């Protein structure tokens, strides 16, 4: 048996091909930004205040696709939900993944024992993988303390 195309079907074929050719390719979509590791170094707060002053190194991974979709921030959040600090990431890191950026001079009261570090991107906002970190408080009269990045 031989298959035959009808003239009506063949007449619509160029239009179908034209529509298929003109549909732009959709780029692969990135998921939310993930925090991979956090390094924290703390020293006693000046003036005998009941707090540590800490510096954070945060490693973030995100499939940045350019200015329209990139990891654009990370937050340091206390266990009660208070945002202790935010770092704005001002440009995409398309060819630098994962990347590490720091934030310093963050005052963390002694009663805050752990923080959650979360990252966000310009499309999804917050919502990727987070890291919970124990704060290595430095009491007055002690040297700065250090916690290694999570594996």
Backbone bond lengths (Angstrom), bond angles and torsions (degrees), N, CA, C in turn:
res aa  C-N    CA-C-N  psi(-1)  N-CA   C-N-CA  omega(-1)  CA-C   N-CA-C  phi
1 X - - - 1.453 - - 1.518 108.62 -
2 X 1.266 115.10 136.84 1.445 121.50 -177.28 1.519 109.28 -107.45
3 X 1.383 115.73 133.23 1.467 119.58 179.61 1.514 108.86 -84.14
4 X 1.316 116.18 134.86 1.468 120.63 -179.97 1.520 108.81 -121.28
5 X 1.325 116.30 134.68 1.453 121.99 174.80 1.517 109.46 -86.21
6 X 1.288 116.32 136.80 1.456 118.85 176.25 1.520 109.31 -81.67
7 X 1.305 115.81 155.45 1.472 119.96 179.17 1.533 111.15 -62.41
8 X 1.304 117.75 -34.64 1.471 120.55 179.78 1.531 110.17 -64.93
9 X 1.324 116.81 -40.87 1.471 119.86 179.61 1.515 109.70 -68.27
10 X 1.325 117.74 -44.69 1.462 121.10 179.52 1.518 111.77 -63.83
11 X 1.313 117.93 -33.21 1.464 121.21 -180.00 1.525 110.83 -65.03
12 X 1.342 118.42 -32.77 1.461 121.76 179.77 1.514 113.73 -85.93
13 X 1.338 117.65 -11.95 1.466 121.78 -176.19 1.530 113.64 -59.75
14 X 1.334 121.03 -45.90 1.476 119.18 179.21 1.533 113.31 -61.41
15 X 1.310 117.02 -32.48 1.461 120.13 178.65 1.525 109.67 -68.23
16 X 1.321 117.44 -42.66 1.456 121.60 178.26 1.525 110.57 -61.10
17 X 1.314 117.59 -45.67 1.461 121.54 178.48 1.521 109.89 -62.14
18 X 1.296 117.61 -41.58 1.461 122.08 179.96 1.527 110.61 -62.00
19 X 1.316 117.72 -42.33 1.458 121.52 179.62 1.524 109.86 -65.70
20 X 1.318 117.89 -44.33 1.461 120.94 -179.95 1.522 111.93 -63.71
21 X 1.288 118.29 -38.01 1.457 121.67 -178.73 1.519 111.26 -72.54
22 X 1.309 118.90 -31.15 1.450 121.66 -175.08 1.523 114.13 -86.26
23 X 1.324 119.37 -9.27 1.455 121.42 178.78 1.527 107.84 -75.26
24 X 1.328 118.46 118.94 1.472 119.85 -178.53 1.525 111.32 -68.33
25 X 1.302 114.91 148.47 1.462 120.20 176.02 1.520 109.13 -70.05
26 X 1.314 117.34 138.55 1.458 121.97 178.59 1.518 108.60 -93.07
27 X 1.347 118.25 126.67 1.459 118.80 179.29 1.525 111.27 -66.42
28 X 1.317 115.59 154.09 1.467 120.09 177.17 1.521 109.19 -59.69
29 X 1.300 116.48 136.82 1.458 120.52 -177.38 1.524 110.75 -87.57
30 X 1.324 115.24 140.31 1.457 121.81 176.77 1.519 108.51 -89.57
31 X 1.294 115.09 149.83 1.458 119.96 174.02 1.520 108.75 -86.27
32 X 1.326 117.10 -170.39 1.466 120.56 178.53 1.531 111.51 -70.26
33 X 1.321 116.15 163.27 1.464 122.29 179.97 1.529 110.14 -75.16
34 X 1.332 115.90 139.39 1.464 122.44 -179.28 1.523 110.67 -114.60
35 X 1.331 116.11 140.09 1.466 121.68 171.04 1.524 106.34 -89.70
36 X 1.337 116.97 123.21 1.459 121.35 -178.64 1.517 113.02 -96.79
37 X 1.333 117.62 -36.79 1.468 120.88 -176.68 1.524 109.50 -155.95
38 X 1.338 115.11 154.11 1.464 121.75 178.04 1.521 108.47 -138.55
39 X 1.310 116.42 132.72 1.460 121.59 173.25 1.530 106.57 -116.78
40 X 1.318 116.83 133.59 1.461 122.21 -178.11 1.525 109.47 -126.56
41 X 1.328 115.80 132.39 1.464 122.10 173.24 1.527 106.47 -127.13
42 X 1.339 116.92 129.64 1.466 120.75 -177.23 1.528 110.76 -125.95
43 X 1.329 114.77 153.18 1.466 122.36 172.75 1.522 107.19 -136.50
44 X 1.320 117.90 161.05 1.470 119.26 179.88 1.531 110.71 -62.57
45 X 1.312 116.12 145.16 1.464 120.74 175.98 1.524 109.01 -69.74
46 X 1.319 117.78 145.25 1.466 120.03 179.95 1.526 111.87 -67.25
47 X 1.302 115.41 155.28 1.464 120.86 175.53 1.511 114.02 75.93
48 X 1.302 118.90 16.60 1.465 120.91 178.00 1.509 114.07 70.16
49 X 1.339 118.69 18.13 1.470 121.14 178.19 1.523 109.64 -66.18
50 X 1.340 118.00 147.55 1.473 120.92 -178.63 1.535 111.50 -79.46
51 X 1.330 114.95 65.45 1.460 120.14 -177.94 1.520 109.52 -158.78
52 X 1.329 113.82 166.01 1.457 120.94 171.51 1.521 107.86 -112.34
53 X 1.321 115.97 152.37 1.458 121.62 172.43 1.523 105.20 -107.14
54 X 1.333 115.69 121.04 1.460 119.96 -170.49 1.525 112.32 -120.85
55 X 1.322 112.72 153.85 1.458 122.57 175.64 1.531 106.37 -119.38
56 X 1.333 116.86 131.36 1.458 123.00 -178.11 1.525 109.98 -114.37
57 X 1.315 116.73 135.54 1.461 123.24 168.33 1.516 106.56 -112.65
58 X 1.320 117.77 117.13 1.461 122.20 -172.94 1.524 109.34 -117.47
59 X 1.336 115.55 126.46 1.462 121.21 177.31 1.523 108.60 -100.26
60 X 1.334 115.38 123.80 1.466 123.19 -175.80 1.527 108.84 -119.76
61 X 1.325 115.27 142.81 1.460 120.72 173.99 1.515 108.93 -126.58
62 X 1.335 115.20 132.58 1.459 121.50 178.46 1.520 107.84 -160.46
63 X 1.290 117.61 140.24 1.468 121.00 179.38 1.525 108.93 -79.36
64 X 1.337 116.17 71.50 1.462 120.43 -179.97 1.529 109.98 -56.01
65 X 1.325 115.59 134.94 1.466 120.88 -178.44 1.519 111.75 -114.31
66 X 1.315 118.09 10.53 1.461 121.69 -177.05 1.521 110.09 119.10
67 X 1.318 115.18 -166.08 1.469 120.79 -174.49 1.528 113.54 -65.00
68 X 1.326 118.83 -22.68 1.464 121.05 -178.94 1.528 113.08 -81.07
69 X 1.346 117.68 -18.56 1.466 120.24 -177.69 1.520 108.84 -155.38
70 X 1.337 115.68 101.42 1.465 120.76 179.05 1.520 110.88 -151.75
71 X 1.351 115.74 159.17 1.464 121.03 175.65 1.527 106.85 -66.99
72 X 1.330 116.63 121.32 1.464 119.11 -172.02 1.531 115.00 -120.98
73 X 1.354 117.67 4.98 1.461 118.33 178.70 1.516 111.43 -172.92
74 X 1.326 114.87 162.79 1.454 121.04 163.31 1.510 108.38 -144.79
75 X 1.334 115.63 153.83 1.460 122.89 -177.29 1.521 110.22 -124.12
76 X 1.343 115.13 148.69 1.460 122.96 170.23 1.529 104.72 -107.62
77 X 1.337 117.08 117.37 1.469 121.59 -171.30 1.531 109.99 -122.26
78 X 1.327 116.64 129.94 1.465 122.07 175.91 1.521 109.26 -71.13
79 X 1.332 116.16 161.87 1.469 120.44 -177.79 1.530 112.64 -63.02
80 X 1.342 117.84 -22.05 1.466 120.13 177.78 1.531 112.57 -86.01
81 X 1.354 117.06 2.23 1.458 121.02 177.78 1.517 115.40 98.03
82 X 1.336 117.81 -9.75 1.462 120.10 178.39 1.524 110.29 -67.63
83 X 1.338 116.74 130.36 1.458 121.21 175.67 1.525 107.10 -81.69
84 X 1.332 116.23 113.96 1.460 121.41 -178.04 1.521 111.85 -83.05
85 X 1.332 116.67 -29.54 1.461 121.36 179.91 1.520 109.63 -163.47
86 X 1.325 115.49 153.24 1.468 122.59 174.26 1.516 108.56 -134.86
87 X 1.306 116.52 141.23 1.460 121.40 174.66 1.514 107.09 -116.94
88 X 1.328 116.19 120.83 1.456 121.67 177.22 1.523 107.70 -86.92
89 X 1.316 115.86 129.32 1.461 122.57 176.57 1.520 106.60 -100.07
90 X 1.308 117.42 114.28 1.458 122.49 -165.50 1.521 116.62 -89.59
91 X 1.343 117.32 -0.83 1.463 118.56 179.27 1.525 109.79 -154.97
92 X 1.343 117.01 160.70 1.468 120.15 178.35 1.533 111.72 -69.87
93 X 1.317 115.36 154.30 1.466 122.91 176.77 1.528 108.01 -120.49
94 X 1.325 116.50 57.81 1.458 122.42 -174.05 1.525 111.53 -59.11
95 X 1.324 117.59 -46.14 1.469 121.87 -175.83 1.518 113.29 -100.15
96 X 1.319 117.68 13.33 1.465 121.87 -178.07 1.525 108.40 -132.26
97 X 1.317 117.30 82.40 1.458 121.76 -177.28 1.516 110.70 -131.80
98 X 1.293 119.87 136.55 1.464 125.26 -16.83 1.524 109.51 -68.55
99 X 1.325 116.68 169.19 1.457 121.37 179.53 1.519 109.92 -131.00
100 X 1.336 115.88 154.54 1.467 121.55 -179.48 1.516 108.95 -120.38
101 X 1.329 115.70 131.61 1.463 121.66 176.35 1.521 108.41 -132.94
102 X 1.312 115.60 150.79 1.454 120.22 -176.41 1.512 113.72 -112.71
103 X 1.313 113.53 163.13 1.457 121.91 171.72 1.529 105.54 -145.33
104 X 1.316 116.73 138.02 1.464 119.28 -174.88 1.529 111.09 -130.77
105 X 1.330 113.64 176.09 1.464 122.55 179.83 1.530 112.21 61.76
106 X 1.332 116.46 38.10 1.466 121.46 179.36 1.520 108.12 -95.15
107 X 1.341 115.92 115.86 1.464 121.24 -179.37 1.511 109.19 -83.81
108 X 1.345 115.02 122.99 1.459 120.87 -178.94 1.522 108.58 -123.86
109 X 1.334 117.25 115.65 1.469 120.88 -179.92 1.525 111.38 -59.17
110 X 1.334 116.23 149.68 1.462 121.08 -179.90 1.527 112.95 -57.41
111 X 1.336 117.71 -31.05 1.468 118.66 -178.47 1.532 112.90 -71.40
112 X 1.335 118.33 -15.06 1.468 121.42 175.24 1.525 107.36 -86.26
113 X 1.332 115.68 109.38 1.461 120.28 -176.17 1.521 113.05 -95.72
114 X 1.328 117.20 -30.09 1.458 121.20 178.12 1.524 109.72 -133.84
115 X 1.311 115.58 154.62 1.464 121.72 173.78 1.526 107.87 -133.24
116 X 1.320 114.40 156.99 1.462 121.30 173.70 1.524 106.46 -108.16
117 X 1.323 116.07 132.45 1.461 120.89 176.07 1.524 106.70 -107.88
118 X 1.332 115.72 123.74 1.458 121.53 -177.28 1.522 108.91 -128.03
119 X 1.320 116.67 151.38 1.460 121.48 179.98 1.523 109.10 -120.24
120 X 1.314 115.28 160.14 1.452 120.86 178.31 1.513 110.92 -139.50
121 X 1.330 115.11 163.29 1.458 119.77 176.42 1.520 110.09 -130.87
122 X 1.322 115.42 169.74 1.466 121.37 -171.99 1.521 113.72 -71.77
123 X 1.335 119.51 -12.81 1.461 121.91 179.02 1.532 111.40 -105.85
124 X 1.331 117.26 -51.23 1.466 121.57 -174.89 1.522 114.12 -89.01
125 X 1.328 118.09 -14.54 1.455 120.03 -173.07 1.518 108.98 70.32
126 X 1.331 116.76 -147.76 1.461 121.51 179.49 1.521 109.91 -79.83
127 X 1.331 117.42 154.23 1.449 117.26 174.63 1.500 117.33 148.24
128 X 1.316 119.90 -1.31 1.457 121.04 177.80 1.516 111.56 -83.21
129 X 1.326 115.95 -161.14 1.463 122.76 179.83 1.526 109.76 -66.64
130 X 1.318 116.46 136.76 1.470 122.33 178.58 1.524 109.61 -112.98
131 X 1.315 115.82 166.64 1.468 121.82 174.20 1.526 107.89 -126.95
132 X 1.316 116.77 132.07 1.461 122.29 173.58 1.522 107.14 -99.14
133 X 1.338 115.84 128.44 1.460 121.60 -173.87 1.525 109.58 -125.37
134 X 1.327 116.75 135.34 1.461 122.10 172.73 1.532 107.54 -81.58
135 X 1.313 116.16 130.17 1.468 120.75 -179.01 1.533 109.00 -79.49
136 X 1.338 116.94 122.62 1.466 120.46 178.57 1.529 110.05 -85.31
137 X 1.339 115.82 73.85 1.462 120.23 -175.75 1.523 111.91 -55.10
138 X 1.311 114.99 139.37 1.467 121.86 175.13 1.523 107.30 -107.35
139 X 1.310 116.37 113.60 1.471 121.58 179.83 1.529 108.95 -79.52
140 X 1.321 117.76 154.49 1.464 119.37 178.11 1.526 111.15 -53.51
141 X 1.328 115.39 137.53 1.459 120.49 -179.74 1.515 113.57 89.20
142 X 1.354 117.58 1.04 1.462 120.12 177.36 1.523 109.07 -115.30
143 X 1.317 115.86 161.42 1.462 121.18 178.22 1.522 109.30 -77.66
144 X 1.320 115.92 167.97 1.463 120.82 176.16 1.516 109.25 -60.52
145 X 1.328 116.48 145.15 1.454 121.37 179.28 1.511 109.30 -108.78
146 X 1.308 114.96 164.10 1.442 120.22 -171.95 1.533 110.08 -142.60
147 X 1.334 116.87 136.41 1.470 120.74 173.15 1.513 107.29 -120.94
148 X 1.311 116.94 131.13 1.451 122.16 -177.99 1.530 109.95 -74.19
149 X 1.358 116.93 155.25 1.466 119.44 178.72 1.524 111.57 -59.98
150 X 1.313 115.06 149.66 1.461 120.23 176.94 1.525 109.06 -65.93
151 X 1.322 118.39 145.18 1.472 120.34 -179.42 1.506 111.73 -67.18
